Amino acid sequence: MANEYKVVLIGNSESGKTSFIKSVITGEKNTKYSPTLGVEVHPIKINDLYLNVWDLAGNPKYGGLVDCYLMQSRLGIVFMNGEPFNELTRLSIDNLNKSNTPLIYVKLIEDDKIERAEIIDGLEVNHVYYFETSSLFDKIKEILE
């Protein structure tokens, strides 16, 4: 399809990746944690765009194929949970930066472990966008549009 794009969701375990995509698909707010093992792919249609959203595991022990999962990505959405990025998340960000893939960083508003200024100062790479949202993902449409 002409308007089909691959989007990857990356971040540490329990950073909200799966909750985000399930909220997009069903409109329901997911509060139960269930770790992603490897990757889950979700096709989504938004207006005339077809997105294949790859929800990547945040636990390094499930990240053996991360290089393959990131190939041909058109957008990376990085979820922050207040903890330093683990090795898998840093590797994923580095790989996306090397391929000049635009990144969107998403921080939960109620997560007070990271200050907004600290995040903005750390985003020195081109093609980077930043959003804040609650754990209920009240800004989903804004992030994806």
N, C-alpha and C positions, 0 to 999 in steps of 0.2 A: 504494500500500500504506500502511496506517495506521502501521506501524512502520518507515518508510523515511526515512533521513537522509543528507544530503550532508555529507561530511567533507573538508576540504582539507588537504593536506600542503604546508607552505611552509618555506622556508629557502634559504640560499645553495647554490650548486653544491657537490656532493660533501659534503653534510651528512648523508646517509643516508636520505633520503626514499624513494627507489626501493628501496633494500636493505630498508628496513623493510617496505614493503608486499609485496614479493616474499617476504619471510620469513613474513609473515602468511598469504599465499596458499598457498605451497608447503611451508613449514616448513624450507626450505633456507636456508643462510646464503650471501648473495651477497657476494663480495669483489672482483668485477670492476666497475669504474666505466664506466657508459655513460650519457651525459647525456640527460635528458628534453627533448624538443623540444616546447615548448608545454605540453601536458597529456596525461596518460594517465588514464583512468577505469577503476576496478576495482570491480565489484560484489562485496560480501562479506556473508555471512550469519553472524551471531554470535548464538546462541540464537534468540530471536524477533525480532531486529533485522536489518534489511536496510540495509547501508551502501553508499553510492556514494562511494568514496574517490577523490578527485581529486588525483593526484600532479602538482603544478605544477613547471614548470621553475624552476631556481634562477638561471639565467643571465639577466640583464636583457635581453639581445638577443632572448630568446624570450618575453618577458613582455608583449607588446603588448595582449593581451586579458585581462590579470589581473583587471580590474574585473568582466568577464563571468564569469570562472571562479569568483570569490568569491561571486557572487550566491546568495542562499538557503542559504548554508552554515549548518549547525547546530553545527559544531565546527571549530576550526582546530588543527592540530598543528604546532608550530614546532620545526624541527630546528636545533640549534646545532653548529657545527663548530670553534669556537674563534676564528673570524675575526669582525670586526665585520659586522653585517648589511649587505648591499648595499642599494641604493636600492629594488630590486624587493621584497625581503623586508620592509623598513621600510614601504613603501607597503601591502603586503598586511596586515601587522599593524595599521597605522593604520585601514585600511578595515574589518577585522574588529572592531576596538575600537569604531568608530563605530556599527556595527550590533549592538553588545553580544553578539557571538558569543563563547562560551566558548573559551579557549585553553589548550592543554597545551603546555608547553615541554619538549623532550627534549634532554638533553645526554649525549654519550658519556662514560662514566666515565673512559676512558683519555685523554681530551682534557684535558690539564692547563693549557691556555691560559686557561680560564675557571674561576674559583673559585666554589664553590657559594654562598657568602655574597654574592658580587657579583651573581649571578643573582637570588637571592631579594630582595635590596635593590632590584633594578631592576624587579621585578614589582609595580608599584603599582596596576595596573589590576584592576578587579573581574573575576570569572569566570576566574581564571588558576590553572592547576595546573602542577606541576613534577615531572618524573621524571628519574632518571638510569638509564642502561642501558649495557651494553657494546656494542661494534660487532656482536656476535652477537645483539643484541636479546633478551636473556634475560628481559626483563620485558614482552614484547609483550602478553600477556593482561591484565596489570595496567593497561597504558596504555589499552587499548581497552574495558575493563570499567569 
